[in-house]
Amino acid sequence: MPSKDIVVDADGHILEPPDLWEKYLEAKYQPHSIKVVKNEKGLECLQYDGKLSQMAQPGFLAALGGMGKEQDQLRPDAERTYVGSAPFGSMDARERVELLDRENLAKAVLYPTLGILWEAEVEDVELSQAYCRAYNRWIADFCRPYSDRLIPIAHLSLGDPQAAAAELERAVKDGCRGAFVAPFTITHKPHGHPDHDPVFAMAEKLDVPFAIHPTFEPKGLNRARFHGMERMPLLGVIASQILQQPLSTFFQFGVFDKFPKLRVVILESGSSWLGFWMDRMDEGYETWIGGTLPLKKKPSEYVRKQVWISGDPDEQATAYVIDYVGRDRFFWASDFPHPDHGGKYLDALERMVAPMGPEARRGIVGQNVIDCYKL
């Protein structure tokens, strides 16, 4: 990107060290830590609470840093390891800053990798809170030497809203600049449910964004419609559906009227769908469902004030939606180093913003993230 633009990666990832939870969990939970172990074939596996993951297939971990690699380089192999396959900048903070410098990026907002896998299989509410606390302490330490460049985001689990609110407060005091949750909940309560109000109240009090990020999904959650879809290879393509559902619950339960300063961020689910979604919500609100919703305004009015969305740089349609939704609502994100995107994200970003005017371009490449996260 040209140097005149302040470019911020709104959703980059790190590869956590495999012993993170063994080192950062409180002593009480040490016997239940997340681990990377090898099976009888020498393939690395994830282990949660003493049980092997059923969703992260053996050998899968080595592919997590596979952005830009050929398919044959991502296949399970005992010679390929999670740490050994990690690309430059994915596990070391100094390297990540050097990578930002090479790519002329001002900052990167950082999310986990192993951290978006485990929650789909861990149903123990107390242990889930402990896993989140351990990661949050680690990511704050990871980013601390470069806090002006690397932006840590806390992981919260909504299984215990009071504990999640307390952890958000602790993590922000420790340096985290916001929080994210999975697009499902252990309790099966909708994200906008009043039981989660303590978390929203804390995010509003601390003046930090509350994000929803795609994760592994519990078995059967989004696969009940068809048989034979256990692996869901096109999961990334349908991520917009997975995020639309929790976002819609914020309107169903009137969250934005209760918390008018709450900032909600939708991540890694595409962005150009937001225009269609606003229209459909408004139409329903103005015709047949308006009287059943506790809303003072049309859904689109809340979106234009309290919702932000991050798109992939290969989304050519976004340039034609932003003026309708709002130029200040959109980010871009690299998803580095995950394998479900190509490695030439800056080239794709140039194509994405090419049809935009200077103001819109400046916002989407960096200024909107700076404003939303108050960096």
TORVEX-916082 format. One record per residue (C-alpha): residue in three letters; residue number from 1; y, z, x. Coordinates in nm, 3 decimals. Each point is the difference from the previous one (the first is absolute). Layout:
// TORVEX-916082
+-----+-----+---------+---------+---------+
!   r !   k !       v !       w !       u !
+-----+-----+---------+---------+---------+
! Ala ! NUM !       Y !       Z !       X !
...
+-----+-----+---------+---------+---------+
This chain:
// TORVEX-916082
+-----+-----+---------+---------+---------+
!   r !   k !       v !       w !       u !
+-----+-----+---------+---------+---------+
! Met !   1 !   0.000 !   0.000 !   0.000 !
! Pro !   2 !   0.357 !  -0.062 !   0.119 !
! Ser !   3 !   0.156 !   0.303 !   0.165 !
! Lys !   4 !   0.283 !   0.017 !  -0.257 !
! Asp !   5 !  -0.249 !   0.125 !  -0.261 !
! Ile !   6 !  -0.110 !   0.363 !   0.000 !
! Val !   7 !  -0.373 !  -0.047 !  -0.058 !
! Val !   8 !  -0.215 !   0.291 !  -0.123 !
! Asp !   9 !  -0.372 !  -0.013 !  -0.069 !
! Ala !  10 !  -0.032 !   0.185 !  -0.333 !
! Asp !  11 !  -0.376 !   0.047 !   0.015 !
! Gly !  12 !  -0.163 !  -0.007 !   0.340 !
! His !  13 !  -0.318 !   0.191 !   0.077 !
! Ile !  14 !  -0.138 !   0.201 !   0.285 !
! Leu !  15 !  -0.364 !   0.051 !   0.094 !
! Glu !  16 !  -0.052 !   0.375 !   0.008 !
! Pro !  17 !  -0.196 !   0.145 !   0.294 !
! Pro !  18 !  -0.357 !   0.063 !  -0.116 !
! Asp !  19 !   0.024 !   0.370 !   0.084 !
! Leu !  20 !   0.327 !   0.056 !  -0.192 !
! Trp !  21 !  -0.153 !   0.215 !  -0.274 !
! Glu !  22 !  -0.214 !   0.195 !   0.243 !
! Lys !  23 !   0.315 !   0.095 !   0.192 !
! Tyr !  24 !   0.252 !   0.042 !  -0.281 !
! Leu !  25 !  -0.200 !   0.154 !  -0.285 !
! Glu !  26 !   0.036 !   0.373 !  -0.054 !
! Ala !  27 !  -0.296 !   0.196 !   0.140 !
! Lys !  28 !  -0.139 !   0.068 !  -0.347 !
! Tyr !  29 !  -0.056 !  -0.372 !  -0.058 !
! Gln !  30 !  -0.114 !  -0.102 !   0.348 !
! Pro !  31 !  -0.369 !  -0.025 !  -0.102 !
! His !  32 !   0.104 !  -0.251 !  -0.268 !
! Ser !  33 !   0.221 !  -0.226 !   0.212 !
! Ile !  34 !   0.017 !  -0.378 !  -0.015 !
! Lys !  35 !  -0.196 !  -0.144 !   0.291 !
! Val !  36 !  -0.104 !  -0.331 !   0.150 !
! Val !  37 !  -0.372 !   0.010 !   0.073 !
! Lys !  38 !  -0.265 !  -0.255 !   0.093 !
! Asn !  39 !  -0.308 !  -0.085 !  -0.205 !
! Glu !  40 !  -0.347 !  -0.084 !   0.129 !
! Lys !  41 !   0.108 !  -0.359 !   0.071 !
! Gly !  42 !   0.295 !   0.112 !   0.210 !
! Leu !  43 !   0.257 !  -0.104 !  -0.261 !
! Glu !  44 !   0.296 !   0.228 !  -0.060 !
! Cys !  45 !   0.025 !   0.167 !  -0.339 !
! Leu !  46 !   0.250 !   0.226 !  -0.171 !
! Gln !  47 !  -0.112 !   0.345 !  -0.097 !
! Tyr !  48 !   0.178 !   0.225 !  -0.252 !
! Asp !  49 !  -0.104 !   0.360 !  -0.063 !
! Gly !  50 !  -0.329 !  -0.055 !   0.181 !
! Lys !  51 !  -0.092 !  -0.311 !  -0.203 !
! Leu !  52 !   0.010 !  -0.363 !   0.111 !
! Ser !  53 !   0.246 !  -0.223 !  -0.182 !
! Gln !  54 !  -0.164 !  -0.228 !  -0.254 !
! Met !  55 !   0.299 !  -0.232 !  -0.020 !
! Ala !  56 !   0.095 !  -0.053 !   0.365 !
! Gln !  57 !  -0.302 !  -0.199 !   0.112 !
! Pro !  58 !  -0.156 !   0.067 !   0.344 !
! Gly !  59 !   0.194 !  -0.188 !   0.267 !
! Phe !  60 !   0.298 !  -0.055 !  -0.231 !
! Leu !  61 !   0.233 !   0.225 !   0.200 !
! Ala !  62 !   0.022 !  -0.241 !   0.294 !
! Ala !  63 !   0.153 !  -0.261 !  -0.232 !
! Leu !  64 !   0.287 !   0.223 !  -0.117 !
! Gly !  65 !   0.222 !  -0.115 !   0.287 !
! Gly !  66 !  -0.106 !  -0.362 !  -0.039 !
! Met !  67 !   0.326 !  -0.165 !  -0.104 !
! Gly !  68 !  -0.003 !  -0.362 !   0.112 !
! Lys !  69 !  -0.361 !   0.005 !   0.124 !
! Glu !  70 !  -0.266 !  -0.256 !  -0.090 !
! Gln !  71 !  -0.266 !   0.099 !  -0.251 !
! Asp !  72 !  -0.276 !   0.015 !   0.260 !
! Gln !  73 !   0.205 !   0.261 !   0.188 !
! Leu !  74 !   0.003 !   0.224 !  -0.306 !
! Arg !  75 !  -0.373 !   0.011 !  -0.070 !
! Pro !  76 !  -0.176 !   0.334 !   0.057 !
! Asp !  77 !  -0.135 !   0.032 !   0.352 !
! Ala !  78 !  -0.106 !   0.308 !   0.195 !
! Glu !  79 !   0.207 !  -0.128 !   0.292 !
! Arg !  80 !   0.317 !   0.002 !  -0.207 !
! Thr !  81 !   0.158 !   0.340 !  -0.056 !
! Tyr !  82 !   0.293 !   0.128 !  -0.200 !
! Val !  83 !   0.191 !   0.114 !   0.310 !
! Gly !  84 !  -0.113 !  -0.288 !   0.221 !
! Ser !  85 !   0.115 !  -0.259 !  -0.255 !
! Ala !  86 !   0.341 !   0.160 !  -0.062 !
! Pro !  87 !   0.279 !  -0.245 !   0.087 !
! Phe !  88 !   0.306 !   0.083 !   0.208 !
! Gly !  89 !   0.241 !   0.220 !  -0.192 !
! Ser !  90 !  -0.246 !   0.123 !  -0.262 !
! Met !  91 !  -0.101 !   0.336 !   0.152 !
! Asp !  92 !   0.271 !   0.088 !   0.250 !
! Ala !  93 !   0.359 !   0.083 !  -0.098 !
! Arg !  94 !   0.157 !  -0.129 !   0.320 !
! Glu !  95 !  -0.189 !  -0.328 !  -0.036 !
! Arg !  96 !   0.112 !  -0.029 !  -0.363 !
! Val !  97 !   0.364 !   0.031 !   0.101 !
! Glu !  98 !  -0.056 !  -0.259 !   0.271 !
! Leu !  99 !  -0.152 !  -0.228 !  -0.262 !
! Leu ! 100 !   0.305 !   0.052 !  -0.223 !
! Asp ! 101 !   0.221 !  -0.096 !   0.293 !
! Arg ! 102 !  -0.200 !  -0.317 !   0.066 !
! Glu ! 103 !   0.033 !  -0.102 !  -0.363 !
! Asn ! 104 !   0.365 !   0.106 !  -0.033 !
! Leu ! 105 !  -0.082 !   0.254 !  -0.269 !
! Ala ! 106 !   0.230 !   0.298 !  -0.033 !
! Lys ! 107 !  -0.248 !   0.239 !  -0.164 !
! Ala ! 108 !  -0.342 !   0.022 !  -0.162 !
! Val ! 109 !  -0.092 !   0.219 !  -0.296 !
! Leu ! 110 !  -0.353 !   0.118 !   0.075 !
! Tyr ! 111 !  -0.302 !   0.052 !  -0.225 !
! Pro ! 112 !  -0.359 !   0.095 !   0.090 !
! Thr ! 113 !  -0.321 !  -0.202 !   0.023 !
! Leu ! 114 !  -0.289 !   0.247 !  -0.022 !
! Gly ! 115 !   0.228 !   0.191 !  -0.233 !
! Ile ! 116 !  -0.013 !  -0.277 !  -0.262 !
! Leu ! 117 !  -0.379 !   0.002 !   0.003 !
! Trp ! 118 !  -0.123 !   0.358 !  -0.044 !
! Glu ! 119 !   0.166 !   0.101 !  -0.326 !
! Ala ! 120 !  -0.217 !  -0.237 !  -0.206 !
! Glu ! 121 !  -0.309 !   0.203 !   0.091 !
! Val ! 122 !   0.121 !   0.359 !   0.035 !
! Glu ! 123 !   0.007 !   0.179 !  -0.335 !
! Asp ! 124 !   0.060 !   0.349 !   0.139 !
! Val ! 125 !   0.362 !   0.076 !  -0.091 !
! Glu ! 126 !   0.046 !   0.276 !   0.257 !
! Leu ! 127 !  -0.150 !  -0.206 !   0.283 !
! Ser ! 128 !   0.214 !  -0.299 !  -0.097 !
! Gln ! 129 !   0.311 !   0.214 !   0.040 !
! Ala ! 130 !  -0.122 !   0.113 !   0.342 !
! Tyr ! 131 !  -0.068 !  -0.358 !   0.113 !
! Cys ! 132 !   0.353 !  -0.098 !  -0.105 !
! Arg ! 133 !   0.159 !   0.294 !   0.183 !
! Ala ! 134 !  -0.188 !  -0.084 !   0.319 !
! Tyr ! 135 !   0.108 !  -0.364 !  -0.006 !
! Asn ! 136 !   0.360 !   0.093 !  -0.079 !
! Arg ! 137 !   0.022 !   0.240 !   0.292 !
! Trp ! 138 !  -0.144 !  -0.266 !   0.229 !
! Ile ! 139 !   0.224 !  -0.289 !  -0.112 !
! Ala ! 140 !   0.308 !   0.220 !   0.039 !
! Asp ! 141 !  -0.107 !   0.079 !   0.356 !
! Phe ! 142 !  -0.085 !  -0.366 !   0.068 !
! Cys ! 143 !   0.346 !  -0.122 !  -0.103 !
! Arg ! 144 !   0.205 !   0.293 !   0.130 !
! Pro ! 145 !   0.082 !  -0.142 !   0.347 !
! Tyr ! 146 !   0.130 !  -0.320 !  -0.164 !
! Ser ! 147 !   0.134 !   0.134 !  -0.330 !
! Asp ! 148 !   0.281 !  -0.256 !  -0.007 !
! Arg ! 149 !  -0.253 !  -0.287 !   0.009 !
! Leu ! 150 !  -0.326 !   0.126 !  -0.152 !
! Ile ! 151 !   0.029 !   0.138 !  -0.352 !
! Pro ! 152 !  -0.283 !   0.234 !  -0.109 !
! Ile ! 153 !  -0.104 !   0.011 !  -0.365 !
! Ala ! 154 !  -0.202 !   0.290 !  -0.137 !
! His ! 155 !  -0.327 !  -0.048 !  -0.188 !
! Leu ! 156 !  -0.028 !   0.202 !  -0.322 !
! Ser ! 157 !  -0.289 !   0.049 !  -0.240 !
! Leu ! 158 !   0.086 !   0.066 !  -0.365 !
! Gly ! 159 !  -0.316 !   0.201 !  -0.068 !
! Asp ! 160 !   0.207 !   0.319 !   0.035 !
! Pro ! 161 !   0.365 !  -0.082 !  -0.080 !
! Gln ! 162 !   0.136 !   0.341 !   0.103 !
! Ala ! 163 !  -0.173 !  -0.024 !   0.339 !
! Ala ! 164 !   0.118 !  -0.360 !   0.038 !
! Ala ! 165 !   0.359 !   0.100 !  -0.071 !
! Ala ! 166 !  -0.020 !   0.281 !   0.255 !
! Glu ! 167 !  -0.148 !  -0.237 !   0.258 !
! Leu ! 168 !   0.273 !  -0.255 !  -0.065 !
! Glu ! 169 !   0.262 !   0.265 !   0.070 !
! Arg ! 170 !  -0.177 !   0.113 !   0.318 !
! Ala ! 171 !  -0.058 !  -0.357 !   0.125 !
! Val ! 172 !   0.359 !  -0.109 !  -0.056 !
! Lys ! 173 !   0.125 !   0.306 !   0.189 !
! Asp ! 174 !  -0.237 !  -0.108 !   0.279 !
! Gly ! 175 !   0.150 !  -0.348 !   0.018 !
! Cys ! 176 !  -0.166 !  -0.216 !  -0.266 !
! Arg ! 177 !   0.243 !  -0.223 !  -0.189 !
! Gly ! 178 !  -0.189 !  -0.040 !  -0.326 !
! Ala ! 179 !  -0.348 !   0.014 !  -0.149 !
! Phe ! 180 !  -0.265 !  -0.225 !  -0.149 !
! Val ! 181 !  -0.293 !   0.047 !  -0.235 !
! Ala ! 182 !  -0.304 !  -0.210 !  -0.090 !
! Pro ! 183 !   0.012 !  -0.218 !  -0.314 !
! Phe ! 184 !  -0.260 !   0.226 !  -0.166 !
! Thr ! 185 !  -0.033 !   0.377 !  -0.036 !
! Ile ! 186 !  -0.298 !   0.233 !   0.049 !
! Thr ! 187 !   0.075 !   0.158 !  -0.337 !
! His ! 188 !   0.035 !  -0.338 !  -0.178 !
! Lys ! 189 !   0.340 !   0.109 !  -0.128 !
! Pro ! 190 !   0.256 !  -0.283 !  -0.002 !
! His ! 191 !   0.254 !   0.008 !   0.280 !
! Gly ! 192 !   0.288 !   0.053 !  -0.242 !
! His ! 193 !  -0.171 !   0.292 !  -0.174 !
! Pro ! 194 !   0.216 !   0.314 !  -0.034 !
! Asp ! 195 !  -0.252 !   0.195 !   0.208 !
! His ! 196 !   0.132 !  -0.194 !   0.300 !
! Asp ! 197 !   0.362 !   0.093 !  -0.067 !
! Pro ! 198 !   0.006 !   0.260 !   0.283 !
! Val ! 199 !  -0.056 !  -0.283 !   0.250 !
! Phe ! 200 !   0.272 !  -0.218 !  -0.153 !
! Ala ! 201 !   0.237 !   0.295 !  -0.013 !
! Met ! 202 !  -0.061 !   0.074 !   0.367 !
! Ala ! 203 !   0.052 !  -0.363 !   0.102 !
! Glu ! 204 !   0.326 !  -0.002 !  -0.193 !
! Lys ! 205 !   0.109 !   0.333 !   0.150 !
! Leu ! 206 !  -0.079 !  -0.117 !   0.355 !
! Asp ! 207 !   0.158 !  -0.343 !  -0.069 !
! Val ! 208 !  -0.300 !  -0.196 !   0.132 !
! Pro ! 209 !  -0.190 !  -0.293 !  -0.154 !
! Phe ! 210 !  -0.333 !   0.038 !  -0.175 !
! Ala ! 211 !  -0.227 !  -0.300 !   0.068 !
! Ile ! 212 !  -0.329 !  -0.130 !  -0.139 !
! His ! 213 !  -0.216 !  -0.187 !   0.252 !
! Pro ! 214 !  -0.331 !  -0.181 !  -0.061 !
! Thr ! 215 !  -0.308 !   0.175 !   0.130 !
! Phe ! 216 !  -0.375 !  -0.027 !  -0.032 !
! Glu ! 217 !  -0.079 !   0.058 !  -0.368 !
! Pro ! 218 !  -0.275 !   0.226 !  -0.134 !
! Lys ! 219 !  -0.310 !  -0.196 !  -0.093 !
! Gly ! 220 !   0.020 !  -0.150 !  -0.347 !
! Leu ! 221 !   0.371 !   0.064 !  -0.046 !
! Asn ! 222 !   0.107 !  -0.364 !   0.002 !
! Arg ! 223 !  -0.338 !  -0.169 !  -0.013 !
! Ala ! 224 !  -0.131 !   0.090 !  -0.342 !
! Arg ! 225 !   0.107 !  -0.330 !  -0.156 !
! Phe ! 226 !  -0.259 !  -0.206 !   0.192 !
! His ! 227 !  -0.334 !   0.053 !   0.173 !
! Gly ! 228 !  -0.057 !  -0.097 !   0.362 !
! Met ! 229 !   0.350 !   0.088 !   0.119 !
! Glu ! 230 !  -0.093 !   0.301 !   0.211 !
! Arg ! 231 !   0.159 !  -0.124 !   0.321 !
! Met ! 232 !   0.314 !  -0.150 !  -0.161 !
! Pro ! 233 !   0.087 !  -0.235 !   0.289 !
! Leu ! 234 !   0.314 !  -0.109 !  -0.184 !
! Leu ! 235 !   0.123 !   0.355 !  -0.052 !
! Gly ! 236 !   0.324 !  -0.075 !   0.182 !
! Val ! 237 !   0.070 !  -0.291 !  -0.234 !
! Ile ! 238 !  -0.022 !   0.218 !  -0.311 !
! Ala ! 239 !   0.190 !   0.293 !   0.153 !
! Ser ! 240 !   0.295 !  -0.071 !  -0.230 !
! Gln ! 241 !  -0.215 !   0.093 !  -0.300 !
! Ile ! 242 !  -0.105 !   0.323 !   0.167 !
! Leu ! 243 !   0.364 !   0.101 !   0.060 !
! Gln ! 244 !   0.139 !  -0.120 !  -0.334 !
! Gln ! 245 !  -0.209 !   0.256 !  -0.183 !
! Pro ! 246 !   0.130 !   0.317 !   0.170 !
! Leu ! 247 !   0.355 !  -0.135 !   0.001 !
! Ser ! 248 !  -0.019 !  -0.059 !  -0.375 !
! Thr ! 249 !  -0.086 !   0.365 !  -0.058 !
! Phe ! 250 !   0.343 !   0.105 !   0.132 !
! Phe ! 251 !   0.144 !  -0.166 !  -0.310 !
! Gln ! 252 !  -0.273 !   0.120 !  -0.234 !
! Phe ! 253 !   0.092 !   0.361 !   0.085 !
! Gly ! 254 !   0.377 !  -0.041 !   0.046 !
! Val ! 255 !  -0.002 !   0.109 !   0.365 !
! Phe ! 256 !   0.323 !  -0.174 !   0.093 !
! Asp ! 257 !   0.201 !   0.173 !  -0.273 !
! Lys ! 258 !  -0.130 !   0.338 !   0.115 !
! Phe ! 259 !   0.065 !  -0.083 !   0.365 !
! Pro ! 260 !   0.297 !  -0.241 !   0.012 !
! Lys ! 261 !   0.026 !   0.015 !   0.379 !
! Leu ! 262 !  -0.370 !  -0.059 !   0.070 !
! Arg ! 263 !  -0.064 !  -0.309 !   0.214 !
! Val ! 264 !  -0.340 !  -0.168 !  -0.051 !
! Val ! 265 !  -0.131 !  -0.258 !   0.247 !
! Ile ! 266 !  -0.285 !  -0.242 !  -0.076 !
! Leu ! 267 !  -0.182 !  -0.125 !   0.310 !
! Glu ! 268 !  -0.241 !  -0.275 !   0.110 !
! Ser ! 269 !  -0.055 !  -0.152 !  -0.342 !
! Gly ! 270 !   0.223 !  -0.305 !   0.016 !
! Ser ! 271 !   0.352 !   0.009 !  -0.137 !
! Ser ! 272 !   0.080 !  -0.311 !  -0.203 !
! Trp ! 273 !  -0.199 !   0.136 !  -0.298 !
! Leu ! 274 !   0.270 !   0.261 !  -0.058 !
! Gly ! 275 !   0.216 !  -0.250 !  -0.190 !
! Phe ! 276 !  -0.276 !  -0.087 !  -0.247 !
! Trp ! 277 !  -0.093 !   0.365 !  -0.037 !
! Met ! 278 !   0.359 !   0.102 !  -0.082 !
! Asp ! 279 !   0.027 !  -0.269 !  -0.265 !
! Arg ! 280 !  -0.329 !   0.100 !  -0.163 !
! Met ! 281 !   0.093 !   0.369 !   0.001 !
! Asp ! 282 !   0.343 !  -0.070 !  -0.146 !
! Glu ! 283 !  -0.143 !  -0.223 !  -0.271 !
! Gly ! 284 !  -0.247 !   0.267 !  -0.101 !
! Tyr ! 285 !   0.266 !   0.268 !   0.009 !
! Glu ! 286 !   0.240 !  -0.200 !  -0.220 !
! Thr ! 287 !  -0.262 !  -0.098 !  -0.257 !
! Trp ! 288 !  -0.319 !   0.186 !  -0.076 !
! Ile ! 289 !  -0.037 !   0.288 !   0.249 !
! Gly ! 290 !   0.358 !   0.116 !   0.055 !
! Gly ! 291 !  -0.018 !   0.278 !  -0.256 !
! Thr ! 292 !  -0.311 !   0.145 !   0.159 !
! Leu ! 293 !   0.144 !   0.040 !   0.351 !
! Pro ! 294 !   0.227 !   0.285 !   0.112 !
! Leu ! 295 !   0.251 !  -0.235 !   0.163 !
! Lys ! 296 !   0.378 !  -0.004 !  -0.033 !
! Lys ! 297 !   0.033 !  -0.349 !   0.149 !
! Lys ! 298 !  -0.196 !  -0.321 !   0.041 !
! Pro ! 299 !  -0.264 !   0.011 !   0.275 !
! Ser ! 300 !   0.185 !  -0.263 !   0.204 !
! Glu ! 301 !   0.304 !   0.227 !   0.026 !
! Tyr ! 302 !  -0.206 !   0.269 !   0.169 !
! Val ! 303 !  -0.158 !  -0.255 !   0.234 !
! Arg ! 304 !   0.340 !  -0.124 !   0.113 !
! Lys ! 305 !   0.105 !   0.354 !   0.082 !
! Gln ! 306 !  -0.310 !   0.197 !   0.105 !
! Val ! 307 !  -0.280 !  -0.238 !   0.105 !
! Trp ! 308 !  -0.047 !  -0.195 !   0.325 !
! Ile ! 309 !  -0.282 !  -0.236 !   0.090 !
! Ser ! 310 !  -0.140 !  -0.134 !   0.325 !
! Gly ! 311 !  -0.130 !  -0.356 !   0.024 !
! Asp ! 312 !  -0.208 !  -0.185 !   0.254 !
! Pro ! 313 !   0.199 !  -0.245 !   0.213 !
! Asp ! 314 !  -0.221 !  -0.288 !  -0.114 !
! Glu ! 315 !   0.134 !   0.038 !  -0.356 !
! Gln ! 316 !   0.210 !  -0.310 !  -0.052 !
! Ala ! 317 !   0.067 !   0.084 !  -0.366 !
! Thr ! 318 !   0.197 !   0.316 !   0.079 !
! Ala ! 319 !   0.309 !  -0.198 !   0.101 !
! Tyr ! 320 !   0.025 !  -0.129 !  -0.356 !
! Val ! 321 !  -0.044 !   0.338 !  -0.167 !
! Ile ! 322 !   0.227 !   0.234 !   0.192 !
! Asp ! 323 !   0.326 !  -0.103 !  -0.164 !
! Tyr ! 324 !  -0.150 !   0.066 !  -0.343 !
! Val ! 325 !  -0.155 !   0.336 !   0.082 !
! Gly ! 326 !   0.263 !   0.114 !   0.251 !
! Arg ! 327 !   0.055 !  -0.092 !   0.362 !
! Asp ! 328 !  -0.006 !   0.364 !   0.106 !
! Arg ! 329 !  -0.348 !   0.067 !  -0.146 !
! Phe ! 330 !  -0.213 !  -0.188 !   0.254 !
! Phe ! 331 !  -0.148 !   0.065 !   0.346 !
! Trp ! 332 !  -0.237 !  -0.194 !   0.222 !
! Ala ! 333 !  -0.294 !   0.147 !   0.192 !
! Ser ! 334 !  -0.230 !  -0.110 !   0.280 !
! Asp ! 335 !  -0.313 !   0.201 !  -0.089 !
! Phe ! 336 !  -0.068 !   0.003 !   0.377 !
! Pro ! 337 !  -0.272 !   0.030 !   0.127 !
! His ! 338 !  -0.223 !  -0.052 !  -0.305 !
! Pro ! 339 !  -0.223 !  -0.308 !  -0.018 !
! Asp ! 340 !   0.088 !  -0.109 !  -0.355 !
! His ! 341 !   0.319 !  -0.167 !   0.125 !
! Gly ! 342 !   0.063 !  -0.253 !   0.273 !
! Gly ! 343 !   0.172 !   0.102 !   0.319 !
! Lys ! 344 !   0.302 !  -0.232 !  -0.027 !
! Tyr ! 345 !   0.191 !   0.215 !  -0.245 !
! Leu ! 346 !   0.340 !  -0.064 !   0.158 !
! Asp ! 347 !  -0.041 !  -0.375 !  -0.038 !
! Ala ! 348 !  -0.101 !   0.058 !  -0.362 !
! Leu ! 349 !   0.302 !   0.225 !  -0.049 !
! Glu ! 350 !   0.232 !  -0.277 !   0.120 !
! Arg ! 351 !  -0.148 !  -0.235 !  -0.259 !
! Met ! 352 !   0.024 !   0.268 !  -0.267 !
! Val ! 353 !   0.373 !   0.064 !   0.050 !
! Ala ! 354 !   0.100 !  -0.360 !   0.078 !
! Pro ! 355 !   0.112 !  -0.078 !  -0.359 !
! Met ! 356 !   0.200 !   0.324 !  -0.025 !
! Gly ! 357 !   0.369 !   0.049 !   0.051 !
! Pro ! 358 !   0.126 !   0.228 !   0.280 !
! Glu ! 359 !   0.034 !   0.312 !  -0.219 !
! Ala ! 360 !  -0.347 !  -0.029 !  -0.152 !
! Arg ! 361 !  -0.153 !  -0.077 !   0.338 !
! Arg ! 362 !   0.167 !   0.295 !   0.168 !
! Gly ! 363 !  -0.127 !   0.231 !  -0.272 !
! Ile ! 364 !  -0.361 !  -0.108 !  -0.010 !
! Val ! 365 !  -0.057 !  -0.010 !   0.376 !
! Gly ! 366 !   0.130 !   0.351 !   0.060 !
! Gln ! 367 !   0.308 !   0.137 !  -0.173 !
! Asn ! 368 !  -0.177 !   0.082 !  -0.327 !
! Val ! 369 !  -0.255 !   0.217 !   0.183 !
! Ile ! 370 !   0.276 !   0.175 !   0.191 !
! Asp ! 371 !   0.183 !   0.073 !  -0.325 !
! Cys ! 372 !  -0.308 !   0.111 !  -0.198 !
! Tyr ! 373 !  -0.134 !   0.231 !   0.272 !
! Lys ! 374 !   0.347 !   0.098 !   0.120 !
! Leu ! 375 !  -0.095 !  -0.073 !   0.359 !
+-----+-----+---------+---------+---------+
